Amino acid sequence: MATVAPNSMNISKIDKEKGVTDSSKELDAGALFVLQSRGSWIHCGFHLTTSIVGPVIFILPFALASLGWVPGVLMITIAALVTFYAYNLLSVVLEHHEQLGKRQIRFRDMARDILGPGWGNFFVGPIQFSICYGAVIACTLLGGQSLKFIYLLHSSNGTMHLYQFIIIFGAATLFLAQMPSFHSLRHINLFSLILCLAYSACVAAGSIHIGKSKNAPSKDYSINGSQQNQFFSAINAISIISTTYASGIIPEIQATIAPPVKGKMFKGLCICYAVIASTYFSVGVSGYWSFGNQAQPTILSNFMGDGQPLLPTWFLLLTNLFTLMQVTAISLIYLQPTNEVFEKWFADPKMDQFSTRNVIPRLISRSLSVIIATFLAAMLPFFGDIMALFGAFGCIPLDFILPMVLYNVTFQAIEEGPHVLGEHLDSCSINTVGGSRSSSFCQTDSSRRQDL
């Protein structure tokens, strides 16, 4: 296992200033067309916010009901600090590789170059694709449920089924999925940021209104169940809270930033976590304060009492409309890793992005991707429960563990000093079977050894 990243060779000063390297000149169509590096740190903040903040925060009052006031609020705070730190470490590693002349634009690229090909091809890649495509399926299901809720507000005796609303939502996603690149979603994701602030404010205001009303539910903040059940409920709540901070596409988001990228991702993270602080705590605290241990897995369910709305119909309609539109943006952002792979397979990087040769395969592949996700969402209405478990096993390794591992492996030789560098240099001179890759590792270590 290498301790430092491979250095690029023969890179001109002009190419470095433009962010162009020998490897980037040979990028596949997925990298050239989907992961275009044209955005600013503000756009990065929009993408980050959409990838993390979503209607999943409606479950936070339920998580607090399983932990109690102090442990629950403390856990939300700790998870925010840990993920901010982890994502910043990941950004530092990406900036380090860009300074070496080899910019990494995908999570699997990082794992392959730093940990080895097996990690990128058989661990990080499959987990990331599964999480992202699973998120698309879950968002399609949630979008259909929001549509049905809006429908029932106006027609309580309506005969339309959930799968019909899922198909309607999938059709809207099918149209928007044709956006050519990740960078082209920047305006949609700005609107998404505004929407998540809007529905969070609606949920907090609704919870406070119900909590102060004459017919307010009794507030009981004790934790239900036996000690054994309380323990498992607490573990489940910790997993839920941790998963709400998951992204899984941090390298792909940083890839949309125009070079040089140094310091820009940190500013984008500050935007994102400012939104997180104003939404997570407002929804979680207000919902738990109002409903106590009677908080439902989604706080919107508490807004209905005995089948009757506890809030004005127009208010519930507005809240669900904001949620519906933001779920669409989340679906689009988590389609990007799949889109990037399809472009790599079917597009021709030597031709224009909007040529007939590239537009037709893009239209077909992305349409099939959305159609399959819609079909699975309609077939598996309980998919959200599966995603809660799968997210714990998939998101936690990618977002809580791997950033620390990648950072330590990348900077271990620099931090431990010349002695370790000398040992690694000797091992490089012996293991030269890897060709240019091993040679570049040795050259990098040699230059750093002289500097130290």
Disulfide bonds with the S-S distance in Angstrom:
none
